[in-house]
Structures are given as C-alpha cells and as structure tokens.
Amino acid sequence: MKKTGLTLFVAVMLGSSPVGMAQAKPDYAIRYRQSVYTAILWNYLPMGDMVRGKTPYDKAAFALRAERVAALTPMLLEGFPKGSDRGAKTEAKPNIWSDFADFSAKMKSFETESKTLATVSAAGDLEKIKTQFAKVSETCKSCHSKFKTD
Amino acid sequence: MKKTGLTLFVAVMLGSSPVGMAQAKPDYAIRYRQSVYTAILWNYLPMGDMVRGKTPYDKAAFALRAERVAALTPMLLEGFPKGSDRGAKTEAKPNIWSDFADFSAKMKSFETESKTLATVSAAGDLEKIKTQFAKVSETCKSCHSKFKTD
C-alpha cells in the first residue's frame, strides 16, 4: 500500500482518522475508483480467457471471479463524487458530471449484468455464460465510449 | 484507470487478452493487491469514524461497508504470488514468502473477523459492532507489524 494508505490505516488503529474523512477529496476518490476498476479487471480477464477458450473452463474459478466482479461493481459509483473530474491523473471525462443521470444508468447496467453473470456462472452452462459475459462487456464498452478518454 | 488497465480492458473487448494473462507478473500483482487494500480502507475508515462517534452511527451505511470489506478481504491473498516481493514499489516484506503459512493464517483471520463484522453489523447492536471492529483492527495490526514495512 502507498504511504497515504498506510498513514490512514495507522491513523485508524490509533483512533485518529482525519477529520471529516478524506473520502470527499478528489485525489482519494480517483485513487479509490481506479483501484476498484483494477480489482474488477484482475478478475475479469481470466474469465475472458476461459470464455474464449484460451484457458480451460473451470466452473468454480469462473463462478468465484464472477461473484467478485458482481461484488465490486456496486462500489464504483461513489468513487465519482462531484469535483473528482480533476486531481490525480484520471481518464474520466467531465461529461460524467454534466450527464450524471446517464452515467449512473450505465453504471447500474454494469452492476445488473455482472450480477446476472454471477448467477449464470454459478449454474455453469458455458454457452449461457458466454452470452452473459458478452452482455457485461457491452456495458463496459457503452460507458467507456461516452465517458472515458482513450 | 491507468493506461495499463485501459489497454488490457480494450484487449478484452477485442478478444485479445495478453497470452497467459498478466496475472502472474509481479507489478500487476502488486498493483492489484494495493488496489484491494485501497478499496478496503475506503470502506473501513468511515466505519471507524462511526465506531468512535466522530460521525453518527448509520446502521445501513455501516452494514453495507462491512459487507464490502468482507467481500474484499478474500481477494487479497492471490495478490501475493511468489516473486512479487519486488517490482513496483511495495511495502510487503520478504518474510511474507519465507513464512507464507503464517502470512496466510493471518490473512485468514482478517477474512474471518471481517465476515463476522458484516454479520454483527447487519444485526445493528453498536456495542457488539465496536467489539468486533476492534477485533478486525487487531488482525490488521498483527499482520502489518510482522509483514509490512513502515
């Protein structure tokens, strides 16, 4: 963990977390949301490899990763508070905040489809999994094409 | 998301994720585990503020964050593959890998206690929550003091 994280962690242990929380600070929000995306990606890529037959399909492993992604996606939205369009390096476009209703709706689709993927993955029908995996990927692309810089 | 993340994400969309996954690469593992810690901390700090009365106790908010932390902690261990003691800047000590049994046990305690915290938090008895929150914090401290540089 970076020094900032450590310092905060130690502060928690000592019962002296920063007044008012650093939560609202743009840099912290940016770091948080990028972290959640990183964790999503870490789990999503091996699923993609299985879906495409690059690695053997492993029902339990796939279901676990799908469950993790479904747990992570609802954590994203609060990583985009107003004012976090700038600060640390970010690929978030300003239209996220000027069109937050659509951004939220797209994020909600990501949550919903990834939750369905977790359910489908637990059942273990690879063809159905492939279809649902593609739907999740579509929600990624739909949001990125409008709200994320290249 | 950083460029690396973006590139990988696009690769997934295009059906061409890197051969053999970047999963095992030390830098990627380090970035992943730091990301999971960041996400844990983001949720843990507001819980700490409530436990200490710095912010009003909000049963639903607390329970949600506790549930998230419980979902995140089991994601940590795979972020410590062999060879990831060096690469990107890391505060992980080399003894993690020379004493991996103890490291894993401590991580398991973190998982177990945070899962219990989620259960206790859903019930909403603040005194019990405080006790269990302290137990989780103890598992953090116990692991950090042995396996993490200052």
Interface residues (C-beta under 8 A of the other chain):
Chain A: M1 K2 G5 L6 L8 F9 V12 M13 G15 S17 V19 M21 A22 Q23 Y28 R31 Y32 Q34 S35 V36 Y37 T38 A39 L41 W42 N43 Y44 L45 P46 G48 D49 R52 K54 T55 R68 A71 L72 M75 K89 E91 S137 C140 K141 H144 K148 D150
Chain B: M1 K2 G5 L6 L8 F9 V12 M13 G15 S17 V19 M21 A22 Q23 Y28 R31 Y32 Q34 S35 V36 Y37 T38 A39 L41 W42 N43 Y44 L45 P46 G48 D49 R52 K54 T55 R68 A71 L72 M75 K89 E91 S137 C140 K141 H144 K148 D150
